Amino acid sequence: MKLDTRVTLALLLALLVQAAGAVFWMGSAAERLGALEARAIEARPVAERLARLEAEVAAMRAQLDRIERKLEAGDAR
């Protein structure tokens, strides 16, 4: 049984094209991942600051609740 060389060459060419596409896709995926990592590093200080602000707002709300309770207790007299 003899294989047709045209089929073999076409199959080899198809495999090479697919391999080239895979290499190109991996390169672009690595570039996107690098960009996302850079954005995450830049966002870290902002996230820490936001967490501190949320804690301060919670403390202020607790103080406001205490003040309101004292005012309401003073009105009841």
mmCIF file of the N, C-alpha and C atoms, coordinates in Angstrom:
data_MODEL
# 
_entry.id   MODEL 
# 
loop_
_atom_site.group_PDB 
_atom_site.id 
_atom_site.type_symbol 
_atom_site.label_atom_id 
_atom_site.label_alt_id 
_atom_site.label_comp_id 
_atom_site.label_asym_id 
_atom_site.label_entity_id 
_atom_site.label_seq_id 
_atom_site.pdbx_PDB_ins_code 
_atom_site.Cartn_x 
_atom_site.Cartn_y 
_atom_site.Cartn_z 
_atom_site.occupancy 
_atom_site.B_iso_or_equiv 
_atom_site.pdbx_formal_charge 
_atom_site.auth_seq_id 
_atom_site.auth_comp_id 
_atom_site.auth_asym_id 
_atom_site.auth_atom_id 
_atom_site.pdbx_PDB_model_num 
ATOM 1   N N  . MET A 1 1  ? 0.844   -1.165 0.000  1.00 0.00 ? 1  MET A N  1 
ATOM 2   C CA . MET A 1 1  ? 0.000   0.000  0.000  1.00 0.00 ? 1  MET A CA 1 
ATOM 3   C C  . MET A 1 1  ? 0.896   1.237  0.000  1.00 0.00 ? 1  MET A C  1 
ATOM 4   N N  . LYS A 1 2  ? 0.685   2.111  -0.969 1.00 0.00 ? 2  LYS A N  1 
ATOM 5   C CA . LYS A 1 2  ? 1.511   3.301  -1.108 1.00 0.00 ? 2  LYS A CA 1 
ATOM 6   C C  . LYS A 1 2  ? 0.660   4.539  -0.822 1.00 0.00 ? 2  LYS A C  1 
ATOM 7   N N  . LEU A 1 3  ? 1.210   5.465  -0.013 1.00 0.00 ? 3  LEU A N  1 
ATOM 8   C CA . LEU A 1 3  ? 0.486   6.689  0.308  1.00 0.00 ? 3  LEU A CA 1 
ATOM 9   C C  . LEU A 1 3  ? 0.725   7.735  -0.771 1.00 0.00 ? 3  LEU A C  1 
ATOM 10  N N  . ASP A 1 4  ? -0.289  8.499  -1.030 1.00 0.00 ? 4  ASP A N  1 
ATOM 11  C CA . ASP A 1 4  ? -0.167  9.580  -2.003 1.00 0.00 ? 4  ASP A CA 1 
ATOM 12  C C  . ASP A 1 4  ? 0.625   10.723 -1.360 1.00 0.00 ? 4  ASP A C  1 
ATOM 13  N N  . THR A 1 5  ? 1.661   11.213 -1.998 1.00 0.00 ? 5  THR A N  1 
ATOM 14  C CA . THR A 1 5  ? 2.503   12.261 -1.411 1.00 0.00 ? 5  THR A CA 1 
ATOM 15  C C  . THR A 1 5  ? 1.749   13.582 -1.270 1.00 0.00 ? 5  THR A C  1 
ATOM 16  N N  . ARG A 1 6  ? 0.729   13.819 -2.093 1.00 0.00 ? 6  ARG A N  1 
ATOM 17  C CA . ARG A 1 6  ? -0.040  15.054 -1.972 1.00 0.00 ? 6  ARG A CA 1 
ATOM 18  C C  . ARG A 1 6  ? -0.801  15.076 -0.654 1.00 0.00 ? 6  ARG A C  1 
ATOM 19  N N  . VAL A 1 7  ? -1.328  13.935 -0.245 1.00 0.00 ? 7  VAL A N  1 
ATOM 20  C CA . VAL A 1 7  ? -2.059  13.863 1.003  1.00 0.00 ? 7  VAL A CA 1 
ATOM 21  C C  . VAL A 1 7  ? -1.088  14.087 2.169  1.00 0.00 ? 7  VAL A C  1 
ATOM 22  N N  . THR A 1 8  ? 0.065   13.491 2.099  1.00 0.00 ? 8  THR A N  1 
ATOM 23  C CA . THR A 1 8  ? 1.044   13.634 3.156  1.00 0.00 ? 8  THR A CA 1 
ATOM 24  C C  . THR A 1 8  ? 1.516   15.084 3.261  1.00 0.00 ? 8  THR A C  1 
ATOM 25  N N  . LEU A 1 9  ? 1.794   15.733 2.153  1.00 0.00 ? 9  LEU A N  1 
ATOM 26  C CA . LEU A 1 9  ? 2.231   17.123 2.166  1.00 0.00 ? 9  LEU A CA 1 
ATOM 27  C C  . LEU A 1 9  ? 1.115   18.035 2.677  1.00 0.00 ? 9  LEU A C  1 
ATOM 28  N N  . ALA A 1 10 ? -0.121  17.782 2.274  1.00 0.00 ? 10 ALA A N  1 
ATOM 29  C CA . ALA A 1 10 ? -1.243  18.594 2.734  1.00 0.00 ? 10 ALA A CA 1 
ATOM 30  C C  . ALA A 1 10 ? -1.443  18.430 4.238  1.00 0.00 ? 10 ALA A C  1 
ATOM 31  N N  . LEU A 1 11 ? -1.307  17.209 4.715  1.00 0.00 ? 11 LEU A N  1 
ATOM 32  C CA . LEU A 1 11 ? -1.440  16.969 6.152  1.00 0.00 ? 11 LEU A CA 1 
ATOM 33  C C  . LEU A 1 11 ? -0.312  17.657 6.915  1.00 0.00 ? 11 LEU A C  1 
ATOM 34  N N  . LEU A 1 12 ? 0.902   17.586 6.425  1.00 0.00 ? 12 LEU A N  1 
ATOM 35  C CA . LEU A 1 12 ? 2.035   18.243 7.060  1.00 0.00 ? 12 LEU A CA 1 
ATOM 36  C C  . LEU A 1 12 ? 1.843   19.754 7.072  1.00 0.00 ? 12 LEU A C  1 
ATOM 37  N N  . LEU A 1 13 ? 1.385   20.315 5.974  1.00 0.00 ? 13 LEU A N  1 
ATOM 38  C CA . LEU A 1 13 ? 1.136   21.750 5.898  1.00 0.00 ? 13 LEU A CA 1 
ATOM 39  C C  . LEU A 1 13 ? 0.037   22.162 6.880  1.00 0.00 ? 13 LEU A C  1 
ATOM 40  N N  . ALA A 1 14 ? -1.016  21.372 6.967  1.00 0.00 ? 14 ALA A N  1 
ATOM 41  C CA . ALA A 1 14 ? -2.099  21.678 7.905  1.00 0.00 ? 14 ALA A CA 1 
ATOM 42  C C  . ALA A 1 14 ? -1.601  21.647 9.348  1.00 0.00 ? 14 ALA A C  1 
ATOM 43  N N  . LEU A 1 15 ? -0.782  20.678 9.686  1.00 0.00 ? 15 LEU A N  1 
ATOM 44  C CA . LEU A 1 15 ? -0.221  20.598 11.037 1.00 0.00 ? 15 LEU A CA 1 
ATOM 45  C C  . LEU A 1 15 ? 0.688   21.785 11.345 1.00 0.00 ? 15 LEU A C  1 
ATOM 46  N N  . LEU A 1 16 ? 1.480   22.184 10.358 1.00 0.00 ? 16 LEU A N  1 
ATOM 47  C CA . LEU A 1 16 ? 2.353   23.341 10.561 1.00 0.00 ? 16 LEU A CA 1 
ATOM 48  C C  . LEU A 1 16 ? 1.551   24.618 10.769 1.00 0.00 ? 16 LEU A C  1 
ATOM 49  N N  . VAL A 1 17 ? 0.486   24.791 10.009 1.00 0.00 ? 17 VAL A N  1 
ATOM 50  C CA . VAL A 1 17 ? -0.362  25.978 10.163 1.00 0.00 ? 17 VAL A CA 1 
ATOM 51  C C  . VAL A 1 17 ? -1.022  25.970 11.539 1.00 0.00 ? 17 VAL A C  1 
ATOM 52  N N  . GLN A 1 18 ? -1.511  24.817 11.973 1.00 0.00 ? 18 GLN A N  1 
ATOM 53  C CA . GLN A 1 18 ? -2.126  24.732 13.300 1.00 0.00 ? 18 GLN A CA 1 
ATOM 54  C C  . GLN A 1 18 ? -1.108  24.999 14.398 1.00 0.00 ? 18 GLN A C  1 
ATOM 55  N N  . ALA A 1 19 ? 0.084   24.490 14.253 1.00 0.00 ? 19 ALA A N  1 
ATOM 56  C CA . ALA A 1 19 ? 1.120   24.724 15.256 1.00 0.00 ? 19 ALA A CA 1 
ATOM 57  C C  . ALA A 1 19 ? 1.485   26.212 15.317 1.00 0.00 ? 19 ALA A C  1 
ATOM 58  N N  . ALA A 1 20 ? 1.593   26.843 14.163 1.00 0.00 ? 20 ALA A N  1 
ATOM 59  C CA . ALA A 1 20 ? 1.902   28.275 14.128 1.00 0.00 ? 20 ALA A CA 1 
ATOM 60  C C  . ALA A 1 20 ? 0.775   29.064 14.796 1.00 0.00 ? 20 ALA A C  1 
ATOM 61  N N  . GLY A 1 21 ? -0.461  28.690 14.549 1.00 0.00 ? 21 GLY A N  1 
ATOM 62  C CA . GLY A 1 21 ? -1.593  29.353 15.194 1.00 0.00 ? 21 GLY A CA 1 
ATOM 63  C C  . GLY A 1 21 ? -1.577  29.178 16.702 1.00 0.00 ? 21 GLY A C  1 
ATOM 64  N N  . ALA A 1 22 ? -1.223  27.992 17.150 1.00 0.00 ? 22 ALA A N  1 
ATOM 65  C CA . ALA A 1 22 ? -1.154  27.728 18.589 1.00 0.00 ? 22 ALA A CA 1 
ATOM 66  C C  . ALA A 1 22 ? -0.059  28.564 19.243 1.00 0.00 ? 22 ALA A C  1 
ATOM 67  N N  . VAL A 1 23 ? 1.087   28.673 18.592 1.00 0.00 ? 23 VAL A N  1 
ATOM 68  C CA . VAL A 1 23 ? 2.188   29.478 19.132 1.00 0.00 ? 23 VAL A CA 1 
ATOM 69  C C  . VAL A 1 23 ? 1.772   30.947 19.193 1.00 0.00 ? 23 VAL A C  1 
ATOM 70  N N  . PHE A 1 24 ? 1.121   31.438 18.161 1.00 0.00 ? 24 PHE A N  1 
ATOM 71  C CA . PHE A 1 24 ? 0.653   32.826 18.136 1.00 0.00 ? 24 PHE A CA 1 
ATOM 72  C C  . PHE A 1 24 ? -0.364  33.053 19.248 1.00 0.00 ? 24 PHE A C  1 
ATOM 73  N N  . TRP A 1 25 ? -1.301  32.125 19.433 1.00 0.00 ? 25 TRP A N  1 
ATOM 74  C CA . TRP A 1 25 ? -2.316  32.250 20.481 1.00 0.00 ? 25 TRP A CA 1 
ATOM 75  C C  . TRP A 1 25 ? -1.681  32.256 21.866 1.00 0.00 ? 25 TRP A C  1 
ATOM 76  N N  . MET A 1 26 ? -0.694  31.375 22.087 1.00 0.00 ? 26 MET A N  1 
ATOM 77  C CA . MET A 1 26 ? -0.031  31.334 23.397 1.00 0.00 ? 26 MET A CA 1 
ATOM 78  C C  . MET A 1 26 ? 0.713   32.635 23.670 1.00 0.00 ? 26 MET A C  1 
ATOM 79  N N  . GLY A 1 27 ? 1.325   33.209 22.661 1.00 0.00 ? 27 GLY A N  1 
ATOM 80  C CA . GLY A 1 27 ? 2.031   34.480 22.836 1.00 0.00 ? 27 GLY A CA 1 
ATOM 81  C C  . GLY A 1 27 ? 1.084   35.608 23.202 1.00 0.00 ? 27 GLY A C  1 
ATOM 82  N N  . SER A 1 28 ? -0.063  35.667 22.537 1.00 0.00 ? 28 SER A N  1 
ATOM 83  C CA . SER A 1 28 ? -1.016  36.726 22.853 1.00 0.00 ? 28 SER A CA 1 
ATOM 84  C C  . SER A 1 28 ? -1.656  36.497 24.218 1.00 0.00 ? 28 SER A C  1 
ATOM 85  N N  . ALA A 1 29 ? -1.872  35.242 24.599 1.00 0.00 ? 29 ALA A N  1 
ATOM 86  C CA . ALA A 1 29 ? -2.428  34.951 25.922 1.00 0.00 ? 29 ALA A CA 1 
ATOM 87  C C  . ALA A 1 29 ? -1.431  35.354 27.013 1.00 0.00 ? 29 ALA A C  1 
ATOM 88  N N  . ALA A 1 30 ? -0.167  35.110 26.786 1.00 0.00 ? 30 ALA A N  1 
ATOM 89  C CA . ALA A 1 30 ? 0.853   35.499 27.768 1.00 0.00 ? 30 ALA A CA 1 
ATOM 90  C C  . ALA A 1 30 ? 0.921   37.015 27.892 1.00 0.00 ? 30 ALA A C  1 
ATOM 91  N N  . GLU A 1 31 ? 0.781   37.712 26.793 1.00 0.00 ? 31 GLU A N  1 
ATOM 92  C CA . GLU A 1 31 ? 0.790   39.178 26.822 1.00 0.00 ? 31 GLU A CA 1 
ATOM 93  C C  . GLU A 1 31 ? -0.414  39.713 27.601 1.00 0.00 ? 31 GLU A C  1 
ATOM 94  N N  . ARG A 1 32 ? -1.586  39.146 27.383 1.00 0.00 ? 32 ARG A N  1 
ATOM 95  C CA . ARG A 1 32 ? -2.790  39.574 28.117 1.00 0.00 ? 32 ARG A CA 1 
ATOM 96  C C  . ARG A 1 32 ? -2.631  39.290 29.602 1.00 0.00 ? 32 ARG A C  1 
ATOM 97  N N  . LEU A 1 33 ? -2.069  38.136 29.940 1.00 0.00 ? 33 LEU A N  1 
ATOM 98  C CA . LEU A 1 33 ? -1.864  37.788 31.339 1.00 0.00 ? 33 LEU A CA 1 
ATOM 99  C C  . LEU A 1 33 ? -0.882  38.753 32.001 1.00 0.00 ? 33 LEU A C  1 
ATOM 100 N N  . GLY A 1 34 ? 0.156   39.121 31.302 1.00 0.00 ? 34 GLY A N  1 
ATOM 101 C CA . GLY A 1 34 ? 1.113   40.091 31.833 1.00 0.00 ? 34 GLY A CA 1 
ATOM 102 C C  . GLY A 1 34 ? 0.460   41.441 32.091 1.00 0.00 ? 34 GLY A C  1 
ATOM 103 N N  . ALA A 1 35 ? -0.405  41.870 31.179 1.00 0.00 ? 35 ALA A N  1 
ATOM 104 C CA . ALA A 1 35 ? -1.108  43.141 31.364 1.00 0.00 ? 35 ALA A CA 1 
ATOM 105 C C  . ALA A 1 35 ? -2.037  43.073 32.570 1.00 0.00 ? 35 ALA A C  1 
ATOM 106 N N  . LEU A 1 36 ? -2.726  41.957 32.748 1.00 0.00 ? 36 LEU A N  1 
ATOM 107 C CA . LEU A 1 36 ? -3.615  41.802 33.897 1.00 0.00 ? 36 LEU A CA 1 
ATOM 108 C C  . LEU A 1 36 ? -2.835  41.785 35.209 1.00 0.00 ? 36 LEU A C  1 
ATOM 109 N N  . GLU A 1 37 ? -1.696  41.144 35.231 1.00 0.00 ? 37 GLU A N  1 
ATOM 110 C CA . GLU A 1 37 ? -0.867  41.129 36.436 1.00 0.00 ? 37 GLU A CA 1 
ATOM 111 C C  . GLU A 1 37 ? -0.391  42.533 36.780 1.00 0.00 ? 37 GLU A C  1 
ATOM 112 N N  . ALA A 1 38 ? -0.016  43.316 35.773 1.00 0.00 ? 38 ALA A N  1 
ATOM 113 C CA . ALA A 1 38 ? 0.425   44.691 36.018 1.00 0.00 ? 38 ALA A CA 1 
ATOM 114 C C  . ALA A 1 38 ? -0.715  45.527 36.591 1.00 0.00 ? 38 ALA A C  1 
ATOM 115 N N  . ARG A 1 39 ? -1.918  45.340 36.061 1.00 0.00 ? 39 ARG A N  1 
ATOM 116 C CA . ARG A 1 39 ? -3.072  46.084 36.584 1.00 0.00 ? 39 ARG A CA 1 
ATOM 117 C C  . ARG A 1 39 ? -3.374  45.677 38.015 1.00 0.00 ? 39 ARG A C  1 
ATOM 118 N N  . ALA A 1 40 ? -3.227  44.406 38.333 1.00 0.00 ? 40 ALA A N  1 
ATOM 119 C CA . ALA A 1 40 ? -3.490  43.944 39.705 1.00 0.00 ? 40 ALA A CA 1 
ATOM 120 C C  . ALA A 1 40 ? -2.487  44.546 40.681 1.00 0.00 ? 40 ALA A C  1 
ATOM 121 N N  . ILE A 1 41 ? -1.242  44.662 40.264 1.00 0.00 ? 41 ILE A N  1 
ATOM 122 C CA . ILE A 1 41 ? -0.215  45.266 41.121 1.00 0.00 ? 41 ILE A CA 1 
ATOM 123 C C  . ILE A 1 41 ? -0.524  46.737 41.343 1.00 0.00 ? 41 ILE A C  1 
ATOM 124 N N  . GLU A 1 42 ? -0.968  47.431 40.299 1.00 0.00 ? 42 GLU A N  1 
ATOM 125 C CA . GLU A 1 42 ? -1.312  48.847 40.431 1.00 0.00 ? 42 GLU A CA 1 
ATOM 126 C C  . GLU A 1 42 ? -2.533  49.041 41.321 1.00 0.00 ? 42 GLU A C  1 
ATOM 127 N N  . ALA A 1 43 ? -3.474  48.110 41.307 1.00 0.00 ? 43 ALA A N  1 
ATOM 128 C CA . ALA A 1 43 ? -4.727  48.254 42.055 1.00 0.00 ? 43 ALA A CA 1 
ATOM 129 C C  . ALA A 1 43 ? -4.574  47.884 43.523 1.00 0.00 ? 43 ALA A C  1 
ATOM 130 N N  . ARG A 1 44 ? -3.516  47.216 43.897 1.00 0.00 ? 44 ARG A N  1 
ATOM 131 C CA . ARG A 1 44 ? -3.346  46.765 45.287 1.00 0.00 ? 44 ARG A CA 1 
ATOM 132 C C  . ARG A 1 44 ? -3.396  47.918 46.286 1.00 0.00 ? 44 ARG A C  1 
ATOM 133 N N  . PRO A 1 45 ? -2.647  49.020 46.093 1.00 0.00 ? 45 PRO A N  1 
ATOM 134 C CA . PRO A 1 45 ? -2.727  50.121 47.062 1.00 0.00 ? 45 PRO A CA 1 
ATOM 135 C C  . PRO A 1 45 ? -4.135  50.726 47.148 1.00 0.00 ? 45 PRO A C  1 
ATOM 136 N N  . VAL A 1 46 ? -4.828  50.784 46.033 1.00 0.00 ? 46 VAL A N  1 
ATOM 137 C CA . VAL A 1 46 ? -6.184  51.327 46.034 1.00 0.00 ? 46 VAL A CA 1 
ATOM 138 C C  . VAL A 1 46 ? -7.104  50.432 46.851 1.00 0.00 ? 46 VAL A C  1 
ATOM 139 N N  . ALA A 1 47 ? -6.953  49.142 46.728 1.00 0.00 ? 47 ALA A N  1 
ATOM 140 C CA . ALA A 1 47 ? -7.794  48.210 47.480 1.00 0.00 ? 47 ALA A CA 1 
ATOM 141 C C  . ALA A 1 47 ? -7.521  48.331 48.978 1.00 0.00 ? 47 ALA A C  1 
ATOM 142 N N  . GLU A 1 48 ? -6.257  48.496 49.347 1.00 0.00 ? 48 GLU A N  1 
ATOM 143 C CA . GLU A 1 48 ? -5.925  48.656 50.760 1.00 0.00 ? 48 GLU A CA 1 
ATOM 144 C C  . GLU A 1 48 ? -6.507  49.951 51.315 1.00 0.00 ? 48 GLU A C  1 
ATOM 145 N N  . ARG A 1 49 ? -6.426  51.011 50.541 1.00 0.00 ? 49 ARG A N  1 
ATOM 146 C CA . ARG A 1 49 ? -6.987  52.293 50.978 1.00 0.00 ? 49 ARG A CA 1 
ATOM 147 C C  . ARG A 1 49 ? -8.500  52.196 51.119 1.00 0.00 ? 49 ARG A C  1 
ATOM 148 N N  . LEU A 1 50 ? -9.148  51.528 50.180 1.00 0.00 ? 50 LEU A N  1 
ATOM 149 C CA . LEU A 1 50 ? -10.599 51.344 50.243 1.00 0.00 ? 50 LEU A CA 1 
ATOM 150 C C  . LEU A 1 50 ? -10.986 50.561 51.494 1.00 0.00 ? 50 LEU A C  1 
ATOM 151 N N  . ALA A 1 51 ? -10.221 49.557 51.848 1.00 0.00 ? 51 ALA A N  1 
ATOM 152 C CA . ALA A 1 51 ? -10.519 48.778 53.057 1.00 0.00 ? 51 ALA A CA 1 
ATOM 153 C C  . ALA A 1 51 ? -10.406 49.654 54.296 1.00 0.00 ? 51 ALA A C  1 
ATOM 154 N N  . ARG A 1 52 ? -9.387  50.515 54.341 1.00 0.00 ? 52 ARG A N  1 
ATOM 155 C CA . ARG A 1 52 ? -9.245  51.426 55.488 1.00 0.00 ? 52 ARG A CA 1 
ATOM 156 C C  . ARG A 1 52 ? -10.422 52.393 55.558 1.00 0.00 ? 52 ARG A C  1 
ATOM 157 N N  . LEU A 1 53 ? -10.831 52.930 54.416 1.00 0.00 ? 53 LEU A N  1 
ATOM 158 C CA . LEU A 1 53 ? -11.967 53.862 54.389 1.00 0.00 ? 53 LEU A CA 1 
ATOM 159 C C  . LEU A 1 53 ? -13.258 53.181 54.836 1.00 0.00 ? 53 LEU A C  1 
ATOM 160 N N  . GLU A 1 54 ? -13.452 51.945 54.423 1.00 0.00 ? 54 GLU A N  1 
ATOM 161 C CA . GLU A 1 54 ? -14.645 51.208 54.848 1.00 0.00 ? 54 GLU A CA 1 
ATOM 162 C C  . GLU A 1 54 ? -14.651 51.011 56.361 1.00 0.00 ? 54 GLU A C  1 
ATOM 163 N N  . ALA A 1 55 ? -13.495 50.732 56.933 1.00 0.00 ? 55 ALA A N  1 
ATOM 164 C CA . ALA A 1 55 ? -13.406 50.564 58.386 1.00 0.00 ? 55 ALA A CA 1 
ATOM 165 C C  . ALA A 1 55 ? -13.697 51.885 59.099 1.00 0.00 ? 55 ALA A C  1 
ATOM 166 N N  . GLU A 1 56 ? -13.188 52.985 58.568 1.00 0.00 ? 56 GLU A N  1 
ATOM 167 C CA . GLU A 1 56 ? -13.448 54.293 59.170 1.00 0.00 ? 56 GLU A CA 1 
ATOM 168 C C  . GLU A 1 56 ? -14.929 54.655 59.092 1.00 0.00 ? 56 GLU A C  1 
ATOM 169 N N  . VAL A 1 57 ? -15.563 54.365 57.967 1.00 0.00 ? 57 VAL A N  1 
ATOM 170 C CA . VAL A 1 57 ? -16.995 54.647 57.819 1.00 0.00 ? 57 VAL A CA 1 
ATOM 171 C C  . VAL A 1 57 ? -17.797 53.806 58.804 1.00 0.00 ? 57 VAL A C  1 
ATOM 172 N N  . ALA A 1 58 ? -17.427 52.569 59.003 1.00 0.00 ? 58 ALA A N  1 
ATOM 173 C CA . ALA A 1 58 ? -18.135 51.711 59.962 1.00 0.00 ? 58 ALA A CA 1 
ATOM 174 C C  . ALA A 1 58 ? -17.987 52.278 61.379 1.00 0.00 ? 58 ALA A C  1 
ATOM 175 N N  . ALA A 1 59 ? -16.795 52.779 61.718 1.00 0.00 ? 59 ALA A N  1 
ATOM 176 C CA . ALA A 1 59 ? -16.586 53.376 63.043 1.00 0.00 ? 59 ALA A CA 1 
ATOM 177 C C  . ALA A 1 59 ? -17.421 54.648 63.193 1.00 0.00 ? 59 ALA A C  1 
ATOM 178 N N  . MET A 1 60 ? -17.483 55.450 62.148 1.00 0.00 ? 60 MET A N  1 
ATOM 179 C CA . MET A 1 60 ? -18.297 56.673 62.206 1.00 0.00 ? 60 MET A CA 1 
ATOM 180 C C  . MET A 1 60 ? -19.780 56.348 62.362 1.00 0.00 ? 60 MET A C  1 
ATOM 181 N N  . ARG A 1 61 ? -20.234 55.302 61.665 1.00 0.00 ? 61 ARG A N  1 
ATOM 182 C CA . ARG A 1 61 ? -21.635 54.904 61.787 1.00 0.00 ? 61 ARG A CA 1 
ATOM 183 C C  . ARG A 1 61 ? -21.941 54.449 63.211 1.00 0.00 ? 61 ARG A C  1 
ATOM 184 N N  . ALA A 1 62 ? -21.013 53.732 63.826 1.00 0.00 ? 62 ALA A N  1 
ATOM 185 C CA . ALA A 1 62 ? -21.212 53.293 65.207 1.00 0.00 ? 62 ALA A CA 1 
ATOM 186 C C  . ALA A 1 62 ? -21.271 54.501 66.140 1.00 0.00 ? 62 ALA A C  1 
ATOM 187 N N  . GLN A 1 63 ? -20.406 55.497 65.926 1.00 0.00 ? 63 GLN A N  1 
ATOM 188 C CA . GLN A 1 63 ? -20.438 56.710 66.747 1.00 0.00 ? 63 GLN A CA 1 
ATOM 189 C C  . GLN A 1 63 ? -21.757 57.453 66.558 1.00 0.00 ? 63 GLN A C  1 
ATOM 190 N N  . LEU A 1 64 ? -22.202 57.552 65.326 1.00 0.00 ? 64 LEU A N  1 
ATOM 191 C CA . LEU A 1 64 ? -23.466 58.227 65.036 1.00 0.00 ? 64 LEU A CA 1 
ATOM 192 C C  . LEU A 1 64 ? -24.635 57.514 65.707 1.00 0.00 ? 64 LEU A C  1 
ATOM 193 N N  . ASP A 1 65 ? -24.624 56.196 65.691 1.00 0.00 ? 65 ASP A N  1 
ATOM 194 C CA . ASP A 1 65 ? -25.685 55.434 66.367 1.00 0.00 ? 65 ASP A CA 1 
ATOM 195 C C  . ASP A 1 65 ? -25.688 55.726 67.864 1.00 0.00 ? 65 ASP A C  1 
ATOM 196 N N  . ARG A 1 66 ? -24.496 55.790 68.466 1.00 0.00 ? 66 ARG A N  1 
ATOM 197 C CA . ARG A 1 66 ? -24.414 56.104 69.906 1.00 0.00 ? 66 ARG A CA 1 
ATOM 198 C C  . ARG A 1 66 ? -24.941 57.509 70.195 1.00 0.00 ? 66 ARG A C  1 
ATOM 199 N N  . ILE A 1 67 ? -24.593 58.481 69.344 1.00 0.00 ? 67 ILE A N  1 
ATOM 200 C CA . ILE A 1 67 ? -25.056 59.852 69.531 1.00 0.00 ? 67 ILE A CA 1 
ATOM 201 C C  . ILE A 1 67 ? -26.574 59.919 69.413 1.00 0.00 ? 67 ILE A C  1 
ATOM 202 N N  . GLU A 1 68 ? -27.118 59.221 68.394 1.00 0.00 ? 68 GLU A N  1 
ATOM 203 C CA . GLU A 1 68 ? -28.576 59.214 68.218 1.00 0.00 ? 68 GLU A CA 1 
ATOM 204 C C  . GLU A 1 68 ? -29.276 58.592 69.419 1.00 0.00 ? 68 GLU A C  1 
ATOM 205 N N  . ARG A 1 69 ? -28.723 57.512 69.956 1.00 0.00 ? 69 ARG A N  1 
ATOM 206 C CA . ARG A 1 69 ? -29.340 56.888 71.129 1.00 0.00 ? 69 ARG A CA 1 
ATOM 207 C C  . ARG A 1 69 ? -29.326 57.824 72.328 1.00 0.00 ? 69 ARG A C  1 
ATOM 208 N N  . LYS A 1 70 ? -28.218 58.555 72.508 1.00 0.00 ? 70 LYS A N  1 
ATOM 209 C CA . LYS A 1 70 ? -28.126 59.505 73.622 1.00 0.00 ? 70 LYS A CA 1 
ATOM 210 C C  . LYS A 1 70 ? -29.124 60.643 73.439 1.00 0.00 ? 70 LYS A C  1 
ATOM 211 N N  . LEU A 1 71 ? -29.255 61.125 72.196 1.00 0.00 ? 71 LEU A N  1 
ATOM 212 C CA . LEU A 1 71 ? -30.221 62.195 71.940 1.00 0.00 ? 71 LEU A CA 1 
ATOM 213 C C  . LEU A 1 71 ? -31.645 61.725 72.177 1.00 0.00 ? 71 LEU A C  1 
ATOM 214 N N  . GLU A 1 72 ? -31.956 60.511 71.733 1.00 0.00 ? 72 GLU A N  1 
ATOM 215 C CA . GLU A 1 72 ? -33.299 59.971 71.936 1.00 0.00 ? 72 GLU A CA 1 
ATOM 216 C C  . GLU A 1 72 ? -33.569 59.755 73.421 1.00 0.00 ? 72 GLU A C  1 
ATOM 217 N N  . ALA A 1 73 ? -32.563 59.320 74.175 1.00 0.00 ? 73 ALA A N  1 
ATOM 218 C CA . ALA A 1 73 ? -32.737 59.126 75.607 1.00 0.00 ? 73 ALA A CA 1 
ATOM 219 C C  . ALA A 1 73 ? -32.949 60.466 76.305 1.00 0.00 ? 73 ALA A C  1 
ATOM 220 N N  . GLY A 1 74 ? -32.295 61.540 75.815 1.00 0.00 ? 74 GLY A N  1 
ATOM 221 C CA . GLY A 1 74 ? -32.470 62.870 76.383 1.00 0.00 ? 74 GLY A CA 1 
ATOM 222 C C  . GLY A 1 74 ? -33.840 63.437 76.066 1.00 0.00 ? 74 GLY A C  1 
ATOM 223 N N  . ASP A 1 75 ? -34.411 63.098 74.901 1.00 0.00 ? 75 ASP A N  1 
ATOM 224 C CA . ASP A 1 75 ? -35.750 63.576 74.513 1.00 0.00 ? 75 ASP A CA 1 
ATOM 225 C C  . ASP A 1 75 ? -36.824 62.892 75.334 1.00 0.00 ? 75 ASP A C  1 
ATOM 226 N N  . ALA A 1 76 ? -36.578 61.696 75.777 1.00 0.00 ? 76 ALA A N  1 
ATOM 227 C CA . ALA A 1 76 ? -37.591 60.930 76.537 1.00 0.00 ? 76 ALA A CA 1 
ATOM 228 C C  . ALA A 1 76 ? -37.758 61.496 77.941 1.00 0.00 ? 76 ALA A C  1 
ATOM 229 N N  . ARG A 1 77 ? -36.855 62.267 78.460 1.00 0.00 ? 77 ARG A N  1 
ATOM 230 C CA . ARG A 1 77 ? -36.939 62.801 79.813 1.00 0.00 ? 77 ARG A CA 1 
ATOM 231 C C  . ARG A 1 77 ? -37.913 63.910 79.919 1.00 0.00 ? 77 ARG A C  1 
# 
